Amino acid sequence: MIGRFVGASVALFGIAAYGSYKINEAKQYKELYFDTLPDKRQYLLQQHQNAAYVYDQTFDSYEQTSKITSYRKTIVGLCSGKILETGVGTSRNLKYYPQGSDVTAVDWSSNVLEVALLKSASNINISYRLEDVENMSFKDNTFDTVLDTFGLEYYLNPEKAISEMKRVCKPGRQDIITHIWQKHL
Ligand SMILES: C[S@@+](CC[C@H](N)C(=O)[O-])C[C@H]1O[C@@H](n2cnc3c(N)ncnc32)[C@H](O)[C@@H]1O
């Protein structure tokens, strides 16, 4: 009996250790691989293009069961005036905008914008544009609110993206840039 217990424990420990070793190995490989890419922007863009049509199915139930949905409601409800949403993805914030909102939403992936365009919201005015958030075509001081949810970690140069968000936001108005790690939810 004790022998079996010890055997099972050793086996479980072995599986856990091997699993963690493999995960680490994959992480290191990914980092090394990414560093050697000649065109990182093109690689990242392609990742987003590929994920577009499965993005909502992947995250719908996860967001419902975590606190993300209520977090989106709260944050998006704070937006006012002329709003810019950066890295809008499949427009998962759409239904949380206050009635009458005037939103310009940008992303660099044409596929995610295609999915976003299929969603409708009759109570707000929203237009989608293909833009690189690190180099946007808007004039300085155009928007009252700039909203970014879960985008920062995906931008190749997040500092450049933030400085662009600041540039297009009117002085004294609000940038709402959010990035929440899962462990904080
Ligand atoms: C994880 S998704 C977040 C989508 C959405 N903000 C949300 O809350 O569900 C990140 C998005 O950022 C976009 N993105 C990444 N780099 C970008 C860039 N340089 N310019 C514009 N969009 C970018 C991706 O195409 C993707 O749609």
The ligand as an SDF file (V2000), in Angstrom:
LIG
                    3D

 27 29  0  0  0  0  0  0  0  0999 V2000
   -5.2960   41.1670  -27.3520 C   0  0  0  0  0  0  0  0  0  0  0  0
   -6.0330   42.0980  -28.6310 S   0  0  0  0  0  0  0  0  0  0  0  0
   -7.0530   43.1880  -27.6410 C   0  0  0  0  0  0  0  0  0  0  0  0
   -8.3100   43.5580  -28.3980 C   0  0  0  0  0  0  0  0  0  0  0  0
   -9.2730   44.4820  -27.6540 C   0  0  0  0  0  0  0  0  0  0  0  0
   -8.6450   45.7360  -27.2640 N   0  0  0  0  0  0  0  0  0  0  0  0
   -9.8980   43.8180  -26.4590 C   0  0  0  0  0  0  0  0  0  0  0  0
   -9.9520   44.4440  -25.3900 O   0  0  0  0  0  0  0  0  0  0  0  0
  -10.3940   42.6770  -26.6040 O   0  0  0  0  0  0  0  0  0  0  0  0
   -4.7320   43.1760  -29.1830 C   0  0  0  0  0  0  0  0  0  0  0  0
   -5.1060   43.9010  -30.4620 C   0  0  0  0  0  0  0  0  0  0  0  0
   -4.0950   44.8640  -30.7530 O   0  0  0  0  0  0  0  0  0  0  0  0
   -3.9190   44.9020  -32.1550 C   0  0  0  0  0  0  0  0  0  0  0  0
   -2.5860   45.4580  -32.4280 N   0  0  0  0  0  0  0  0  0  0  0  0
   -1.3780   44.9410  -32.1230 C   0  0  0  0  0  0  0  0  0  0  0  0
   -0.3960   45.7470  -32.5390 N   0  0  0  0  0  0  0  0  0  0  0  0
   -0.9920   46.8190  -33.1190 C   0  0  0  0  0  0  0  0  0  0  0  0
   -0.5130   48.0050  -33.7170 C   0  0  0  0  0  0  0  0  0  0  0  0
    0.7940   48.2720  -33.8040 N   0  0  0  0  0  0  0  0  0  0  0  0
   -1.4050   48.8940  -34.1990 N   0  0  0  0  0  0  0  0  0  0  0  0
   -2.7350   48.6450  -34.1050 C   0  0  0  0  0  0  0  0  0  0  0  0
   -3.2680   47.5330  -33.5530 N   0  0  0  0  0  0  0  0  0  0  0  0
   -2.4030   46.6270  -33.0500 C   0  0  0  0  0  0  0  0  0  0  0  0
   -4.0820   43.4540  -32.5990 C   0  0  0  0  0  0  0  0  0  0  0  0
   -4.3800   43.3510  -33.9790 O   0  0  0  0  0  0  0  0  0  0  0  0
   -5.2200   42.9890  -31.6800 C   0  0  0  0  0  0  0  0  0  0  0  0
   -6.4580   43.1600  -32.2930 O   0  0  0  0  0  0  0  0  0  0  0  0
  1  2  1  0
  2  3  1  0
  2 10  1  0
  3  4  1  0
  4  5  1  0
  5  6  1  0
  5  7  1  0
  7  8  2  0
  7  9  1  0
 10 11  1  0
 11 12  1  0
 11 26  1  0
 12 13  1  0
 13 14  1  0
 13 24  1  0
 14 15  1  0
 14 23  1  0
 15 16  2  0
 16 17  1  0
 17 18  1  0
 17 23  2  0
 18 19  1  0
 18 20  2  0
 20 21  1  0
 21 22  2  0
 22 23  1  0
 24 25  1  0
 24 26  1  0
 26 27  1  0
M  CHG  2   2   1   9  -1
M  END
$$$$
